[in-house]
Amino acid sequence: VILAPDTTAYCPVLQYQNALTFDCVPIADEDGADKTFKSLQMLPLSPYTNGASYAIGAEDADRTAYSMMLYTKRKSAGEVIQFMISATVAVENLLVADLSLTFVQNEKERVVTIKPGETKDAYTAYRSKLAKLELVSKGLISRDRAAQSLEELVLKSMKRWQSSQSDLKAAADAKEEKQIEIDDQDRYKFEFIDPNTNARLCVIGELTPLEVDGAVNITFYVPYWIYDLTNLGLIPSEDKTKQNAVAGRERGIYDAVKKPQQVEPIMFNFHRKSSAEKIAVCAANGDVFGRSFPPDAVGSTGRINELFGTHSTMSDRLKYEYEVGVDINVVLGPFRGLVKSIILMPRIILKNELKSPLLVRQIKSDEVPEKFCDTFQVARASTTPFWWVISKSDKDYKRRYIQFKKDVDGWQWSSYIPVDETSDWTVTLRHKNQASVEPQLIKVNITSSGAAMYVTFKKADSQYPPYRIENRTLTTHF
């Protein structure tokens, strides 16, 4: 019987009834390349065994060991016993880049490359040492030739899981629901280094038992994905220094507001042996990190305070205050709660639903004259993030008011609108030539969506004016 990968076939009936064992031999490696292996002989063949697993191994001509598990399972329908062979070790990549692993066995290297979200059988891994890991597209390498072999790591975890299974059986007898718990003893930290900058990224390799007794899955992941949806090139760090910012980040600068699926996340984890528990970010054009926030507050939204940038022309007197919202959730799909998403977005987003482009600015003050108030252009049917200009000695901007006008010659600035809370406003825009151009009513909606505040400009309905004046006096005419 010749079996291609992921296929099944029935045993010949007469031989199956008369034989107690069977032989098998691999004819190709996991990449499909033809190879010569020694035959695996005298494997148990019993119609009465269900749920049994046996460790088996094959050697190629170079004496490289390929480790597999033979296990049996009774089909739910009918008296059919399945004899299945799978790899002892499967490797799962939950990182955002291709992961290349170099295994060494008998002084020979074998490289396995796994794409993001992919799980691949690694037949030679069990008897090998994990000598090198690479995130090639990020330029990151982790080397640890003094590491224990995977077999030693797996056996250590297996011993603990078998002890847990005994507790599970006792719990089942007592009708209690329990599962094998994966803890820090099953997690191993690999420090990836950028050779050019010495920046670091700590990646976790977690061992978990598979359905087949004796087989394991090793999952590589980082616990946090940071989506930078701002146009600030935010730099995350565990100790408010750029020297300890994580390696391999893509510092994208975006012209418009993006969605998470349009941005590659920054992989983040606290460095090995670090006791830090909070994350701080710094703008690419600044040197001061904002206030730290806890990354494990799943389901919460908030704002990063005291995040500043260097003013483009008056850096000795002024600075930018960036309002950045934070939204923390668990990444769904195959991640099993291992990864949390931290979405960093502009706190104030201007949205133009008018037929004309708009200009928006903050109101002037004694500290920030009108000529230094940044003017933001918002094209029709588009969005633009907004930030403040404040005095260099201030910690935040107190007067959070904006004004706007059409980006068309002759239109004047509107009155002031506060944008520190949700509200609705109807504002009149006037033209310099009021005799020939009628004023327009503009509806301004300030709404909250997650960690962002949207300031939406749209034309007000003239049939439903914002104010109604009623005369309830008895004799007075107005």
N, C-alpha and C positions, 0 to 999 in steps of 0.2 A: 504494500500500500504506500503510495507516494502522496504526501500531504504538502500542499503549498501553504505559505503563511496565512493564518486566519481562516483555515478551511477545516472541514470535518469529513470523515468517511466511516462507514461501518466496517467492523472487523469481519473477516470471512467466518461464517457460522461454524463450520466443522472444526476449524483450527481453534476457534474461541472456546468451544465446548470441551475440547480435549487438552488444551494447554493451560499450564499454571503460570507461565511467564511469557514475556515477549522481548524482542530485541528492537532497538531503533538506532538510527545514525543520522546526524545532521548532514546535509549535502551542500549547504551554503551558509555564509555568515549573515548577520542581521542586515547588511547592506545589499544582500542578494548575490554577492560574489561567490563563485564556486570554490569550495574548499574540501580538503580530505580530512575526515575525522575518524577517530577510533570508534568502533561500535559500542553502544551501551547495551549490555547483555543482562539477561535474567531479571528484567523488570517485572514486578508482581502484576499478575493479571487475575483478578478475582471478581466474580459477579456479585459477591456478597459484601464488598467493602464500599462504604459511602463516606465521603468527607475525609478521606485519608490523603496525606501528602508525603512525598518522599523527595529528598534532595538528590539530584542526579547531576553528573557533570560529564562533559565531553572535552577531549583535547584535540587540537589540530596538529598538523605536522610540526609546528614550531613549539609544541607542548604548552600552548596557551590554553588555559582552562576556561571553558564556557559553562557557567553555572545556571542550572534550570531546576524547576520544581515539577514533579509529576503528581497530579492530584486527581481524585475521583469525585464525581458528583452524580447523584441519582436524579434523572429527569423527573419533573413533577407528573408528567403524563406517561404512563406505561412503565414497564420494567426495564428501563434503559439506563445503563451506567456509562457515563462519559469519562473517558480517560484523557486528561488534558495536560499539555506541557507548556509552561510559560517560563519567562526569565525570572531569576531570583531577585534581581534588582531592576526597577524601572525608575527613570529620571524624569522629573517634571520641571519645566521652566515657567515660572510665573513672574519673570522679569520682563522689561520692556524691550530688550535687545537679545539677539542671538547669543546663546551661551555655549562656549566651547570647553569641553572637559578632556583633560589628558590623563589617561590611566596608564600605569606602569606595572607590568607583570613580566618577570623573568628578563628584566632589563630591556624590555621592548615596550614602546609607547603605542597606544591606540587612542585616537582622537574621536570623540563623539560630539557632534554639534546639534543643538536643540533649539528650535525656533520658539519665539514667545508663545505661550499657551499650549505648547506641544509636550506630550509625554512619549518617551522613547525607551524601549527595552535596551538594557546595557548588559549583555550576557557575560562580558569579560570583567565587569566592574567588581563583582563580589570578591574575587581572589586578587584584586589589584589594589594599588595605592593610588589615591587621587593626588597626582603630582602638581597639576596646574589647572586653573580655571581662567577663562578669558571672556570679557565682553568686548569683542574686537571692534565693533562700531563705536564704542565709547573710549577705546584706548586704555582699558583697565585690565590688570593682570593680578592674579592671586597665586602665589607659589607656597607650597608647604610640603616639601619632600620628606620631612621627618614625621609626617602624619601617620597615624595607624592605618592599617588596611581597612577597607570597608567591611570585610568579614568580621574583624574584631568589634567594630562599632555596631554592626547589626546584631551580633551575638549578645552584646551587652544589653541592647534594647530588648531583644527577644526574651532574655531571662526575666527582665522586669515585666514585660507584657504577659508572660506565662503566669507570673505571680498574680497579676491583675485578673487574668482569666479565671483563676481559681476563686478570686473574690466575686467575679461576675457570676460564676456558677452558683455560689452560695446565695448571691442576691436573687438569681433567677428562681432558686428553690423557695426563697422568701417572697417571691413576686415583687421584687423591687427592680426598677429600671435603671441600669447603669451602663456605661460604655468605657472602653479602655481610654485612659487619659494620657494625652501626649504632654510632656512637661519639658523643662529646660534640659533634662538629661538626654532628650532625643533631638536636641537642636545644637548645631555646630556653626560657629561664626567664622566666616571667611573674609579677611580684610583685603579688598581690592585696592590696588595702588595705581595712580596715574604716574608713569615714570617721568613725565615731563614737568609736572607740578608738585608731585608727592601728595596730591590730594587723595583722600581715602573714601571708600564706600564699604560699609559692612553688610555682607549678604548672608542670610541665614539658610542653612541646609537642614531640613527637618525630615526625620525618619518617621514613617507611619506604616503600620501593618496593612497588608492587602488581605483580600478575602481568602487567598490561599495561605494556609499556615506555613510560615517559613519564608514567604516572599515579602519584600518591602518596597515602598516607594520613597524616594528621596526628592523632596521638593525644595527648589531654590527660589527664594523670594526676599523682598524687603517689606517691612510692615507698613510703609507709608508711601503713597504716590501723591506728589504735590503738583497740582495743575495751576500754573501761573497764567491766568487769563487777562492779566493787566498788560500794559505796554511799558512796564517799568524794569523788566529784566531782574526780577527779585532773586536774591541769593539767600538760601536757607542755611542756618547754622545752629549748632546746639549750644554754643557758648558766646554768641554775639561777636565772633571774629571771622573775617573772611578766610583766614588761614585754615580754619576747621570746617569750612563749607564742604558739603559732600562733593565727591568727584563724579564726573560723567554727566553733569547736568547740561541741558540745552538751554542757553540763555536767549530765548526768542524775544524779539521786540515786535509787537503787533500794532498795526495802524488802526485797527478797529476791534471792537469787543468780540471775543471768540467764545465758542462753546467747548466744553471739556473734550468731546470727541475729535475736535480739530487741533488739539495740542498734545504733543507727547509729554507725558508726566515726568517730573523729576523724581528719580528714585531716592528715597531718604531713609536712613536709619541712624541711630546713635552709634558712635564709634565703639569698637570693642573695648571692654573694661571701663566704659564711660558710665557715670552715675546720673547724667543729665536726663531730665524728664520733659523738658519743654523745648519748643522751636521758636527761633526768632528769624526775621527776614530783614534784608537791607536792599534798598534800591540800587541799581547799577550805577547811578550817578550820585550816590551818597556813601558816606563812611559810617554812619550811625545806624545801628539796628533798632527796630521798633520793639515795643514791649513783647515779651515772650508769651506764648499761649500753649496750653496742653493739647497734644495731638490725638488723645484717646477719647475726647468728649464726643462720642458718636451721636449724631442727630442734632448737634448744636450749631448755631450760627452766631457770629460775633464780628467784632471789628478790631483791627490791629491799631493800637494807639501809638502816638509818638514816632511815626514813620516819616522821615524827612529826606529831602533831596537838595542838592546844591542848585541855587538859582543861576540861571544861564548868564545873566548880565550884572547882577548886584549881589554877588555871593558874600560880600562883607556886611551887608545890611539885611538881606532878605534870604528866605529859603522856601522850598516847596513843602507843603504838608499833604501827604498822600493819604487818602482814606481808602483802605483796603478791607474788604469783607472776607470772612472766613466761614466756610461751610464744610463740615466734617461728616462723612458717612462711610459705610462699609462697601467695598467694591463687590458687586454681585457676580454671578456666573460661577466659574469653577474655582473660585478663590477661597471658599469655605471659611470666610471670616478672617483669613490670614492678613489681608491687605485693607487698609483704610485709605480713602481718598480725601485729600485736603485741597479744596478748591479755593484759590485766592483770586478774588475778582474786584474790579473797581467798586467802591462803595456807592458812588454817585455816578449814574449813567444817564447821559442826555439822549433823548430819543425824539427825532423830528418827524412828525406825521403831516407837516404842512407841505404845500406845493413849492415853497421857496426855501432856500438855505437860510440858516439862522446863525447869528453870532451871540455867544453867551459869555458873560464874565461875572466875577464877583464884584461887590460894591466896593468903592474906594474907602479909605480910612486915613487917619493921620499918619499911621505907620506905613501904609501901602498906598501911595498916590495912584491916581487913575492910570498913568502911563505905564505903571509896573503891574497892573492887573492883567493877567494872561487872558487873551480872548480866544475862545474855542469855537471853531467853525463846525457846524453840524449840517451836513448835506441832507437833502430831502430823502426820506425813507431810509435813514441810517442812524447809527448810534455812535456816541463818542464818550469816553471816560472824562471825568472832571476832577480837578484838584484845586487846592488853595495856595495862594502866596501869602506868607505871614512874615512878621518881623523875626530876625534871627534869634532874638532873645525870648520869644514866646514859645510855649509848649503846644498850644493849639490855637485855632482861629475861632474867636468868640462870635463874631458877627457872620453867621452862615446864611447870607442872603446873596441872591443872584439877580441879574437883570438881563434882558435879551432884546434883540431887534432883528428885523429881516436883513439879510445880507444883500440888500438892494439899495441903490442910491436914494437918499432922501428920507429914509425911515429913521425914527428917533428911538433912543433907548426906552425901555419900559420902566415902570415903577419896580420897587424891590419885592422879591418873593423869598420867604424863608424855606430852606430845603433840609431842615434837621428832623422833620417828622412827616408822616403821611398826611396829605391834605389835598384839597381841590381849590384852584384859583381861576378866576376869569379876569384877564388883564386886557386893557385897551392899548393897542399899538397905534401911534399917530405918525402921520407924514408931515414933513416940513411945509409942504404946500397943502394945507388943510382945506383950502377953498376948492381944489379940484380933485383931491384924493381923500376918500372917506376913511375914517379910522376903522380898524378891524378889532373884533373881539377874539381873543385867543384863550383857549382852555388849557390850563396847565394842571396835569394830574401827577401827584407825587405818590407813588405806590411802592410797596416793599415786596420783593421776590427773593426769598432765601436771604442771603447776606447782602443783597444789593438794593439800592434805592433808585428807582427809575423816575426821571423827570421827563414827562411826555408832553410835547407841545402839539396841539391840534386845533383846528378851527372850531370856534364855539358855534352852537346852533342859534341863529338870530331869532328864531321863533320861540325859543325858550330862554329869555334873558336871565342873567344871574340874580337880579333883584326885582322884587315886586313891591311897589309903594301903594299902600292903602290909606285912604283918608277916612278915619273913623270919628272925626270931630262932627259936631252937629251943625255948625253954621259957617265954619271957616272954609274958604276956597283956596286951593293952591294952584 
